[in-house]
Amino acid sequence: MEAVQQWLAQIKAVLEIPLVKLGETQLTLWMLLYLILLVVLLFYLSGKLKNLIVVRLLARSHIDLGVRQAMGMIVHYFVIAIGFVIILQTVGIDLTALNVLAGAVGIGLGFGLKNVIDNFFSGLIILFERPIKVGDRIEVGNVLGNVLAINVRSTTVITNDRVVIIVPNSKFIAENVINWSYSERSARFRIPVTVAYGSDVRLVERLLLEAAHEVPEILHNPPPSVRFLEFLDSGIYFELRAWSEKLLDRKGKLTSLLNFAIYEKFNTHGIVFPYPQREIYIKSGHIDVRKVE
């Protein structure tokens, strides 16, 4: 029994070794371990509280998911800020001694974490205004894909190649964003078609519409349409415009289906696709052609 008491006394002596002095407070190893334990517990409980608010409490209302996530995130960080101050006081650390250090750290954070803070507030704007939502088909910069998750600092997007891209939230605020499913799950696709001069333009129009109607993924309402747009150097330029709501995330496949149908229609009815042609006029002089041995 005495051996156990001596062992506990040695552990207590080690834990009470002062590490640093903060004002009138001596920070010991025991206080540091106690502080770490309370901070971990604070983050765990605040995360549980956020999930309780988003998934259970606000789920019963008609509030949009993005707004619920924003409210839960604000409560999460508010609880962490208040809880951290309470933990410091509970451990016994004198907060007045941290004023100078906090000021210096604040200045450093202002310069060094400018982008992090920018992305943080951009994330809150996205969660409240909801220009994009989870599941939307979006295009920002060179990134095209579906939104998997919207976090405070960044948004997770998955492409057609199953590549997950982490996009900083500030890009959605500072740059132009294309949301293919913002108001409705349908979009109009434009298929350029060039035919040779001398083709029956009314027949071309009819064949393009028939090709569009034969593709199951194309909507009949609104109906497809054809535009006669331009006389090019090598041919006549048309544009097939068709609506779809099934292949918004696979634009290349829809374009391929339409191109297959158009080519088969044109090939059956003798519509020719033009080749680039150039005419050379020689006004004077002669061309000396010699055989090279």
C-alpha positions in Angstrom: 0.0 0.0 0.0 2.8 2.4 0.9 4.5 1.6 -2.5 1.3 2.6 -4.3 1.1 5.8 -2.4 4.7 6.6 -3.1 4.1 5.9 -6.8 1.1 8.2 -6.9 3.0 10.8 -5.1 5.8 10.7 -7.7 3.2 11.0 -10.5 1.6 13.9 -8.8 5.0 15.6 -8.4 5.7 15.1 -12.1 2.3 16.5 -13.1 2.8 19.6 -10.9 6.1 20.6 -12.4 5.7 24.2 -13.7 6.2 24.6 -17.4 5.6 28.3 -18.0 4.3 31.3 -16.1 1.3 33.2 -17.4 0.8 36.3 -15.3 0.2 35.0 -11.8 -0.5 31.5 -13.0 2.0 28.7 -13.2 1.1 26.4 -16.1 1.8 22.8 -15.0 1.8 19.5 -16.9 -1.5 18.6 -15.2 -3.1 21.8 -16.2 -2.0 21.3 -19.8 -3.4 17.7 -19.9 -6.6 18.9 -18.3 -6.9 21.7 -20.9 -6.3 19.3 -23.8 -9.0 16.9 -22.5 -11.5 19.7 -22.1 -10.9 21.1 -25.5 -11.3 17.7 -27.2 -14.5 17.2 -25.2 -15.7 20.7 -26.3 -15.2 20.0 -30.0 -17.0 16.6 -29.7 -20.0 18.0 -27.8 -20.3 21.1 -30.2 -20.3 18.7 -33.2 -23.0 16.6 -31.6 -25.0 19.8 -30.9 -24.7 21.0 -34.5 -25.9 17.6 -35.8 -28.8 17.7 -33.4 -29.8 21.1 -34.6 -29.5 20.4 -38.3 -30.8 16.8 -38.4 -33.5 16.8 -35.7 -34.6 20.1 -34.4 -34.7 22.1 -37.7 -35.5 19.1 -39.9 -39.1 19.3 -38.6 -39.5 22.8 -40.0 -39.7 23.8 -43.7 -36.3 25.5 -43.6 -34.0 24.6 -46.5 -31.1 22.3 -45.9 -28.5 25.0 -46.7 -30.0 27.4 -44.1 -30.1 24.6 -41.5 -26.5 23.8 -42.1 -25.5 27.5 -41.9 -27.4 27.9 -38.6 -25.8 24.7 -37.2 -22.3 25.8 -38.2 -22.8 29.2 -36.6 -24.0 27.6 -33.3 -21.0 25.2 -33.6 -18.4 27.9 -33.7 -20.2 30.1 -31.2 -20.2 27.2 -28.6 -16.5 26.6 -29.3 -15.6 30.3 -28.7 -17.6 30.6 -25.5 -16.6 27.1 -24.3 -12.9 27.8 -24.8 -13.0 30.9 -22.6 -14.8 29.0 -19.9 -12.3 26.2 -20.1 -9.4 28.6 -19.7 -11.0 30.0 -16.6 -11.9 26.6 -15.3 -8.3 25.4 -15.7 -7.1 28.5 -13.8 -5.3 30.4 -16.6 -5.3 34.2 -16.1 -6.8 35.6 -19.3 -5.5 39.1 -18.6 -2.0 37.7 -19.1 -2.9 36.7 -22.6 -4.0 40.1 -23.9 -0.7 41.0 -25.4 -0.2 37.5 -26.8 -3.8 37.5 -28.2 -3.2 40.9 -29.9 0.0 39.7 -31.6 -1.6 36.5 -32.7 -4.6 38.4 -34.0 -2.3 40.6 -36.2 -0.5 37.5 -37.4 -3.8 35.8 -38.2 -5.1 38.9 -40.0 -2.1 38.7 -42.5 -1.4 35.0 -42.6 -4.9 33.6 -42.7 -6.5 36.2 -44.9 -7.6 33.5 -47.5 -8.9 31.2 -44.7 -11.1 34.0 -43.3 -12.2 35.0 -46.8 -13.2 31.4 -47.5 -14.9 31.1 -44.1 -17.2 34.1 -44.7 -17.8 33.1 -48.3 -18.9 29.7 -47.0 -21.5 31.3 -44.7 -22.8 33.4 -47.7 -23.2 30.3 -49.8 -25.0 28.5 -47.0 -27.4 31.4 -46.5 -28.0 32.6 -50.0 -27.8 29.1 -51.6 -26.5 30.0 -55.1 -25.4 26.3 -55.1 -26.8 23.3 -53.2 -25.7 19.8 -52.5 -26.4 17.8 -55.7 -26.3 20.7 -58.1 -24.4 20.5 -61.3 -22.0 23.4 -61.3 -19.2 24.8 -63.4 -16.7 27.3 -61.9 -13.4 28.0 -63.7 -12.1 24.7 -65.1 -14.1 22.6 -62.6 -17.3 20.9 -63.8 -19.1 18.4 -61.6 -21.7 17.7 -58.9 -21.6 19.3 -55.5 -21.0 16.6 -52.8 -20.7 18.8 -49.7 -20.6 22.5 -48.8 -18.3 23.2 -45.8 -17.4 26.5 -44.2 -14.0 26.7 -45.9 -14.4 24.8 -49.1 -16.9 22.9 -51.3 -16.4 19.4 -52.5 -17.2 18.7 -56.2 -17.0 15.3 -57.9 -16.4 15.2 -61.7 -17.6 12.7 -64.3 -14.2 10.9 -64.0 -15.0 10.4 -60.3 -12.3 12.8 -59.3 -13.0 14.7 -56.1 -12.0 18.4 -56.2 -11.9 20.7 -53.2 -12.8 24.2 -54.4 -12.3 27.2 -52.0 -15.6 28.9 -51.3 -14.2 32.4 -52.3 -14.2 31.2 -56.0 -18.0 30.9 -55.9 -18.3 34.5 -54.7 -15.6 36.2 -56.8 -16.0 34.3 -60.1 -18.8 33.5 -62.5 -20.5 30.2 -61.6 -22.7 28.2 -63.9 -25.4 26.2 -62.0 -27.0 23.8 -64.5 -29.7 22.8 -62.0 -30.4 26.1 -60.1 -34.0 26.5 -61.0 -34.9 23.3 -62.7 -33.4 20.0 -63.7 -33.3 20.7 -67.5 -30.9 22.5 -69.8 -30.7 23.4 -73.5 -27.8 21.9 -75.5 -26.5 23.4 -78.8 -25.2 21.1 -81.5 -23.4 22.8 -84.4 -23.8 21.3 -87.9 -22.3 22.4 -91.2 -23.5 21.1 -94.5 -22.2 21.6 -98.1 -23.5 24.4 -100.3 -26.2 23.1 -102.6 -27.9 21.1 -99.9 -31.7 21.3 -99.4 -31.8 23.5 -96.3 -35.4 22.6 -95.5 -34.5 18.9 -95.7 -31.6 19.6 -93.4 -33.9 21.3 -90.9 -36.4 18.3 -91.0 -33.6 15.7 -90.6 -32.1 17.5 -87.6 -35.5 17.7 -85.9 -36.1 14.0 -86.6 -32.7 13.1 -85.2 -33.5 15.0 -82.0 -36.9 13.3 -81.6 -35.3 9.9 -82.0 -33.0 10.4 -79.0 -34.9 9.3 -75.9 -33.0 11.7 -73.6 -34.3 14.8 -75.5 -37.4 16.5 -74.2 -40.4 17.0 -76.5 -41.6 20.0 -74.4 -40.0 22.4 -74.9 -39.5 21.1 -78.4 -36.2 21.0 -80.3 -35.5 23.7 -82.8 -33.1 24.4 -85.7 -31.4 27.7 -86.5 -29.9 28.7 -89.9 -27.1 30.9 -88.6 -24.3 31.6 -91.0 -22.8 31.2 -94.4 -19.3 29.9 -93.9 -16.4 29.7 -96.3 -16.8 25.9 -96.6 -20.5 25.4 -96.0 -23.8 26.4 -94.4 -23.9 26.6 -90.6 -26.9 25.3 -88.7 -27.4 24.8 -85.0 -29.7 22.2 -83.4 -31.1 23.3 -80.0 -32.5 20.6 -77.8 -33.6 20.3 -74.1 -32.7 17.4 -71.8 -33.0 16.7 -68.1 -31.4 13.2 -67.9 -27.8 13.8 -69.0 -26.9 17.1 -67.4 -23.9 15.5 -65.8 -22.9 13.7 -69.0 -23.0 16.3 -71.7 -20.5 14.5 -73.9 -22.7 11.4 -74.1 -25.8 13.4 -75.1 -23.8 15.2 -77.8 -22.5 11.9 -79.0 -26.1 10.4 -79.2 -27.3 13.4 -81.2 -24.3 13.3 -83.5 -24.8 9.6 -84.3 -28.4 10.2 -85.1 -27.6 13.3 -87.3 -24.9 11.5 -89.2 -27.1 8.5 -90.0 -29.9 10.7 -91.2 -27.7 12.8 -93.4 -25.9 9.7 -94.8 -29.3 8.1 -95.7 -30.6 11.2 -97.5 -27.4 12.2 -99.2 -26.6 15.3 -97.2 -22.9 16.0 -97.5 -20.6 17.4 -94.9 -18.2 19.9 -96.5 -14.5 19.6 -96.6 -12.3 22.7 -96.2 -11.7 24.1 -99.7 -9.2 26.7 -100.9 -9.0 28.2 -104.5 -5.7 29.6 -105.8 -5.6 32.1 -108.6 -2.4 32.7 -110.6 -2.7 36.1 -112.3 0.7 36.2 -114.1 4.0 34.4 -114.4 4.5 30.7 -114.6 5.4 27.8 -112.3 8.5 25.9 -113.1 8.1 22.2 -112.2 11.2 20.1 -112.3 11.8 16.5 -111.5 14.3 16.0 -108.7 16.6 13.0 -109.3 
